[in-house]
Amino acid sequence: MRLVIRQDYDEVSAWTGKLNIYKVHPMESSAHYIKERINQFQPTEKRPFVLGLPTGSSPIGCYHRLAEFCKSGQLSFRNVVTFNMDECVGIPRNHKESYYSFMQTHLFKHIDIKPENINMLNGNAEDLDAECHRYEAAMAAHGGIELFLGGIGPDGHIAFNEPGSSLTSRTRVKTLAYETIIANTRFFDGDIDRVPKLALTVGVATFMDAREVCIMITGAHKSIALAKCIEEGVNHMWSVSAIQMHPKGLVVCDEDATLELHVKTVKYFKSIEHVHQSLIGQENLGLQGQLLPSDKVRSLARLSNHGRTLESEGEPAKKKTRRSLQ
Ligand SMILES: N[C@@H]1[C@@H](O)[C@H](O)[C@@H](COP(=O)(O)O)O[C@@H]1O
């Protein structure tokens, strides 16, 4: 799993062009990352790129940047098929707080996606269980999800997989946690009676089945969840922690979200990114395709080893060990 740390929400959403202290390659932040993935895939009508999408405040900046890419001709959604991860039960589709409306407002009406390529769960279906089965079958019929983008709640849930959700869960009807219902009153004029208590959601296993997953985590209020996700074991009480089992998992977070991580963990992932960029993003380091000079590699290695004794420039390890034993 990779952890990419950006300065703030804007940098997590989309690289803005300004350099941060780590001078990291633009494609690493969410919108650029998605653009690169879709463009590299070279989707066609017969072989579309299948993208999983979340709602919430976390992806809004990323969606706006994707729309800009589309307008400027750097990206097209013509051969992209999308599957949203969840939907509330019992809210009319055109209600301003339905996830359908959210997606129209923030992404779909600004891009060139074909309406028939948009897949969303129907929270008003007569048979909700059958609707969930239909959704799983539709994803499978498209060969599965290529890249699933996600956000999390402060309690570490992905989609609506509230704490205690089975890590093998599939798309299903879910009762929302009291905290989530309270959090959602902000969308319903503070009136708890109007807040949906049920939702349809992809399962943890549905999400993790994607060939690649990318989770955006911003804000100090999600820092405990990030620490649980990164530094502790896989645990159904923090469903996002299942990402540890994913062969291609990426978490993009801001500095605020790292508050509860060990300094050592933050330094470790930053140093890994340095080395990674030295191999794939040379232009940002001013290197035109050649490998980093050895002194740079040595100083990066020192960083990534958290201060453990390392051979220093030109000095054999043996000599250093002897000296430190004296
Ligand atoms: N079902 C959604 C999740 O998919 C989302 O990740 C979470 C956090 O939302 P936000 O990004 O606004 O913090 O809210 C809801 O619970």
The ligand as an SDF file (V2000), in Angstrom:
LIG
                    3D

 16 16  0  0  0  0  0  0  0  0999 V2000
  -21.3630    7.1340    2.2060 N   0  0  0  0  0  0  0  0  0  0  0  0
  -20.5260    8.2970    2.3000 C   0  0  0  0  0  0  0  0  0  0  0  0
  -19.0740    7.8700    2.1780 C   0  0  0  0  0  0  0  0  0  0  0  0
  -18.8540    7.3140    0.9000 O   0  0  0  0  0  0  0  0  0  0  0  0
  -18.1750    9.0660    2.3980 C   0  0  0  0  0  0  0  0  0  0  0  0
  -16.8330    8.6780    2.2470 O   0  0  0  0  0  0  0  0  0  0  0  0
  -18.4250    9.6280    3.7810 C   0  0  0  0  0  0  0  0  0  0  0  0
  -17.5410   10.8070    4.1320 C   0  0  0  0  0  0  0  0  0  0  0  0
  -17.9640   11.9700    3.5310 O   0  0  0  0  0  0  0  0  0  0  0  0
  -17.0870   13.2810    3.4410 P   0  0  0  0  0  0  0  0  0  0  0  0
  -16.1870   13.0950    2.2800 O   0  0  0  0  0  0  0  0  0  0  0  0
  -18.0960   14.3770    3.2320 O   0  0  0  0  0  0  0  0  0  0  0  0
  -16.3480   13.4100    4.7170 O   0  0  0  0  0  0  0  0  0  0  0  0
  -19.7890   10.0390    3.8410 O   0  0  0  0  0  0  0  0  0  0  0  0
  -20.7850    9.0370    3.5960 C   0  0  0  0  0  0  0  0  0  0  0  0
  -20.8550    8.1730    4.6700 O   0  0  0  0  0  0  0  0  0  0  0  0
  1  2  1  0
  2  3  1  0
  2 15  1  0
  3  4  1  0
  3  5  1  0
  5  6  1  0
  5  7  1  0
  7  8  1  0
  7 14  1  0
  8  9  1  0
  9 10  1  0
 10 11  2  0
 10 12  1  0
 10 13  1  0
 14 15  1  0
 15 16  1  0
M  END
$$$$
